[in-house]
Structure formats: C-alpha cells, structure tokens
Amino acid sequence: MKNKLYLFTILALSSFALHAQFEGYSIQLKPKTFSGLPGLQAYAWGKLDGKWIIIGGRTDGLHRRQPFASFDQAGNNTNIYLVNTKNDSVKSSSVNGLNAALKEQLQSTNMQFYQSGNYLILIGGYGYSTIAANHITFPNVCVVNLETLIEKIESNESTSNAFIQITDQRFAVTGGHLGMINNKYYLVGGNRFDGRYNPMGGTSYTQAYTNAIRKFNLEIGSSSISISNYEAIIDSLNLHRRDYNLTPNKNNLGEYSYTLWSGVFQYNQDLPWLNSIDIKENNHEVNNGFNQYLNQYHTGYLSIFNKKENSMNTIFFGGISQYYYDLDGKIVKDDNVPFVKTISYVKRDSTGVLTEYA
C-alpha cells in the first residue's frame, strides 16, 4: 500500500492536477485559500502549534525593471500575518508601531531566516530605509519569540516585546539562506545590495556577493543577543550565488547537511549556475558531476528522506529556470530564464549520486 503525502500550498497553482509517483509514494497538490491573506513574495515564516507567522516580503510581485519604480516602498508588506490552520482564520498586526530600525527590517524582502524551537531568527533583507534615505541591505539580526508574537496578535496588543534586534555589519546579507548544523548557524551565500536596482547596471547601486559560508553561535537572552564563534569560509568561485534553494539532507547515520542548488549569477554571463554544493559541518563539496537544469531560482520545495533506501528526494515547485519541458516533452533552453511551471525532483542515492527528474 502506497503512502500519500499531501502538500498544501499558499502559492497560486495552475489548474492542472499533479500526481507524480516516485520511491513508492505519490504526491498530490491541492490549492488552499485563506481569506484575508494577500499574495506575498520573498517573505520569512515560522510555525507553532498549527499557526503560521509570515513576516516581510512584497505585495506587488516581481520587482519592476525601471530603477525609479523597482522595490517601491508602497509594495512592502507592512503587516505580520498570523494564519491559524486549525480554523483557517487570518489575523494581522502592523509593524508601523514598532521602533524605526525594527519596522524597517521587518518589512524587507529576501531576509534569511531559520526557526529554532520557539525562536524565528531573521537576518538582513533588502528594502527602503527612511533612516538611511536609501535602499539598503539591513545589517541586522532579529530574534522573534513566536509564542509571544502569536499571543500578542491574538489579543490585539503591541508586539514590541516579541522581538530582539541587534546591528552587525557582518549580517548585511540578502538573497542567501540560513541553516543550522549541530547548534551552529550557517549563513550561506547571498549578497549585499545597496541602492536602487537597475537591470542595466550603472551607478545607482553597489553590490558585493558574500562568496562565503558564515558560521556562528547565537546566544539569546531575555532582552539581548550575542554572537560567538564566528568564522567565514570564503570560496569566491563556487559560493558566488544568491536566490538559490538550500535544502536539508539526512542519512542513515543521522548526519545532517545541506545542499546549495543552482542559483545566480555566473561570473561571465547572467545565467544560473548548474552544479550544486553540499554544505557539511566541517567543509563544503562541489558536485561538478551533476547539473541541475530545472527549477534553478528560489522555489517552494519538499525534502523526503527514505530510510529504507538511505536516499534523499528533494522536490522543487516552479520558480524560474533556464531549462523547461514543452508540451511535447522536449527540453527547451531559454537564456531569458523565464518563470516555469515545472515540478521536478532530485534523488540522492545511498552512494551520493544525484539524478534529476521532471
């Protein structure tokens, strides 16, 4: 008898039904609508007891390509949303009542985030800063007490004491990802982008990729945060990436790691990378023998560990990609890197070999 995994998404899905089969499982996607929840892009989220917290991101979809209009402040998500999946209700709380530095970061886009127990850790993010009078990558670490935040939103009270925020220029990063291995945080890739976006280049912004894995411990007090054991592993060739997927891995020995997939941009052309990188506790390894052709930008994903086969299966949903399959089942290469409807998965077998399927 086959097991079924039901993935409920809050993304806009096309009208066809997917019933993909692999590893003895089937996956069915069913749209789920929550009244009062707007369309959001590039937000941070956490969950606790069947309740979701959604912070930051944008309400106007893909950023416009005109420098004067891109990442306009009017498109910031200035609400924190509480979604109760037990009764399908949505409540919200504005960030505008918080102090200036905090409310600016909490309405930014592409923050790095990770949930550890009751805490949601937020790092960086990009957006307009009234304080700086410019678009910046925010140099902040913010710890969110989810239990307190949910309680305050449900009771319509001020949420200010649910947050602790510090400023540290090492964490001015956007478009990367945050993970944890053995109680140490891993801030992987991303870039610092200050100024107004301009697809034609020019002098309206400065940009610097981190080219790094930044490792550190985070001590959280009742009203303070401290960073310790910080180190930066630099790999200017392979870690020159942003807007990618970082997904977890596990094996039968109980060892955890991450895989950094594709992402952008290559040094010599504005195209996605094709190889992937395994991020382990003490090193990182480049998978030059594998190319990921599908789902190359940041997407929704689902990771499944098959204990019997000692294999990882990572499923990717949509996003943007240089390659996709047409209606005749033929692969198309499009260097404009369009949005795609592709759902793919990559299997890592017990020997570490990666295979991609549409």
N, C-alpha and C positions, 0 to 999 in steps of 0.2 A: 504494500500500500504506500502510495507516494504522500509525502508531506507537502503541505501548501503554505507558502509564505505570502501574506497579503501586505502590500506596501501602500499605505495611504499617503498621498502627496498633497501639498497645498500649492503645487505648481499648476499652471494651465496645461492640460494634456490634450493632444489631438484626439479625434473622435474614435480612432480605431482601437480595438482591444488587443493587448499583447498577452500571449500565452506561451512564453518561452520555456523550453524544457532543457534541463541540464542536471547532471550529478544526481539524478533520481528525484529532483524537486521540480515543482512548477511555480511560476511567479505570476500573479495577476495584479494588474494596476487598476485601481478604482478611484475616480476623482472624488474629492471630498471638499465641500464648500462650507465655509464658516461666515455667517452674516456678520458684517462689521469689520472684517479683516481685509485690508486693501492689498493690491498686488505690490509686492516688495522685491527688491533685488539687492543682493550682496549684503545681507543683514547678518547679525550674530544671534545665536539662540541657545537656550538651555531648557531643561525639562526637570520636573519634580512632581512625583505622585500624579501622573496623568495630566499635568498642566505644563504648557509651553510658555516660555518668555521669549519675546522677539524684540531685539534692540537694534537700532540703526538701520543702515541701508537707504535705498532710494525708492520714491514712489513714482518716478517718471520713466522707469525702464532704462534701456541702454542710453548711455550718455550721448548728447548731441555732439556733432563733429565741429561745430562752429565755436571757436575759442570763447567768444562773448557769452555763449549760451551753455557750454558744457559744465556739468556738475553745478548747475544753478542752485543757489541756496533754497529756492522755493520748492525744489524737488527732494529736499532732505526729509527723512522720516523723523519727525519730532515727537512721536509717541512711543511709549513702551507698551507692547501688546501682551496681554495675558489670555491665552487660549485654553479653555477648560475642555479637554476631550471627553470628559465624562458626561457633560450635558451640552456640548457643542456651543458654549457661550464664549463671548469675547468681551473683555474689558480693556481699557487703556488708561494710561497716565502720561501726561505731557512732561517732557524734560525741561520745559521752559522755566519751571520754578526752582531748578537746581542752580548751583553756582556756575559761573560762566565757563570755567575750564571743563567742568564735568559735562555740562549740557552740550558743549561743542563736540567733545569726543563721542558722546552717546548718540549723536545724530550723524556720525560719519559713515562712510561706506568702506567695505572691504577691511574691516577690523579682523585681526587674528583672534581666535577665541578657542577656549577649551574648558570643559566642565570637569571639576574635580570635587566629587561629593556634592556638597551644598553650595559650592562656590563656582561661579562662572568668571573666568579670567578673560579680560579684554585687553588687547594690545594694539596701539596705533590706530590706523584708519585714516582716510583722506576726506577732506571737505573744506568748506569755507570757515575761516576763523575770524570772528569780529575782533578778537584780541589782537591778532597779527595783521588784520586788514588784508588778508590774502588767503588763497587756497593753500593748505599745508598738509603734510602728514603729521598727525598728532604724536608728540613724544611722551605718551602716557601709558601707564599700566593701571588698569582699573579692576578691582575685585568686587563682584556683585554677590551679595548674600541672597540667594534665590528664595529661601524661606521667608526672610524679612520682606523682600520685594513683593512677593506674592501676597503676603498678609496685608501690606500697606495698600496695594492696588485694590484688593477685595474690599477693604474698609474705607476706600476713598481718602486715605491720609497721605501726607507728604512721604515721598520715598527716599528722602535725602540720606537717612541713616542706613540705607541698604548698600551704600557704595563707599569704597575707599579708593582714592586715586593718588598716584604719585607721578612726578615728571622725571623722565630719564631719557636722554637723547639716544641711548643705545636701542630704544624700543620705538623709535620713529620709523615704523615699517607699515606698509600696506601691500595687499596682494600676496602675502605669504600664508603660512599655516602654523598653528601651534599644536604640539602634541606632548605626550609625556611617556617616558620610559623609566621604570623603577624610581618614581617620585622626583625625577628631574624633568624640567620643561625643555622642549626643543622648539625653538623658533626658527623655521626653515624657509629660506629664500625670501622672496618679496623685494620691495624696493622702497626708497624714499623719494617721493614726488612732491615738489613744492612749486606752486604757481599754477597758472591756468593751462589746462590741457589744450594741445594744438597738434592735430594729426600730421601737420606738415612740418613739425619741428619749430624752429625759431627760438626767440629769446623769452617767451612767455613763461617758461618753467625751467627747473633744474631737476634732473633725475639721476639717482645712483642706486643700482642694484646692490643688495647686501652681499651677494655671492657667498653666503655663509649659512652655517648651522650654528645658532647661538644657544648654548646650553646654560641653564641656571637653576638654582633652587629659589623658591618663593616662600617666605615666612609671613603668615597672615596673623596679625594681632587683632584685638578688638577695635582698634582705630588706626592701625598702621600696617604698612607693607615694607618688607625689607628683601633685597636681592642679595644672594650669596652664591659663591662657587661659579661665578660667571666665566665662560670661555667661549671664544668664537673660532669655529673651524672654517677656514676660507678655502674655497675651490672656485676660482674665478671662471673656469671653463664650464664645469658641469652644474654648478649651483646658480648660474646666471638665469634665474627663472622667476616668474610670477604668474598669478592667475591659473594655477595648475590644480590638480587634485592630489591630496595627501591622504592615503588610506591605510588602515591598520592591518597588520599581519600577525598570525599566530602559528605555532607548530605544536607537534605532539609533546614536545619537551616543556611546553608552557612559556616559551620565549616569545617576547613581543618585539615588533619592529614596525616600520612604516615604509611605504613606497611612495616616492615622489614621481608622478606621471607627467609626461609631456610638458605642457606649459609654454610660455613665450618669453622673450623672442630670441632667436638665434642671433649671433653677433653679426653675421654677414648678410642677413636678409630678415625681413619682417615676417617670418614663418615660425610655426611651432617647432619645438624640439620633438624628436621621435623616440629617443631612448628614455629609459626610466632609471631611477636611482633608489636603492634600498638604504634606508636610514636605520642603522643599528645603534646599540648602546654606545659602542666604542669606536665606530667607524662608519663610513658610507661606501657603498659599492655601486658602480655604474653598470647598468645592464646594456652593454653595447651590442649584445647578440639578439636583442629584441627591439622591434619597432612598434609603437602604439599609433595606429593610423586613425582610429576612431575616437571621438569624444575627448578632444585634446585640451579644451579650456575647463575651468572650474564648473562642475556639474553636481547634480544630486548623485549619490552613489549608495550601494548596499554591499557590505562585505560579509561573506559567509565562510566560516571555517568548517571543512569536512573532516571530522576527527578520524573517521574510518579510513579515508584515503590520505590523510595528512596533507590536504591541499587547501589552498585559499581560492575563493571565487569572488571577484570584485565586479559588480555590475554598475555600469555608467548610464545615465539617463540624459540624452540631449546635449545641450551646450553648443559649442562652436568647434568646427573641425575643418581641416584641410582636405579630408577624405570622407566620402559617404557613399552609400549604395543607392543607385537609381531604381526605378520601378521594375526594371528588367533584371535586377540583381547584379548589375555590373558596378564595380567600384569607380567612383568619379574623383578626380583630383582637381580641386578648385583653390588656386592660390589667393583668392579673395577671402578664404577662410570664413564661410558663411555659417549661420545658425543651422543646425541639423536636428532631425527627428530620430536619429539613430539611438537604439539601445544596444549596448554591447557588453560583453564581459570578458575578463581576462582570467584564465586559470593558471595558477602556480602549482605545479605538481610536487610530489614529495621530494623530487630531486632538484627543485628550484627552477625548472624550465617553465617559461611563460608562453602562453598561447592565447591569441585574441580571436574572439568570435563575434559576429553580428547576430 
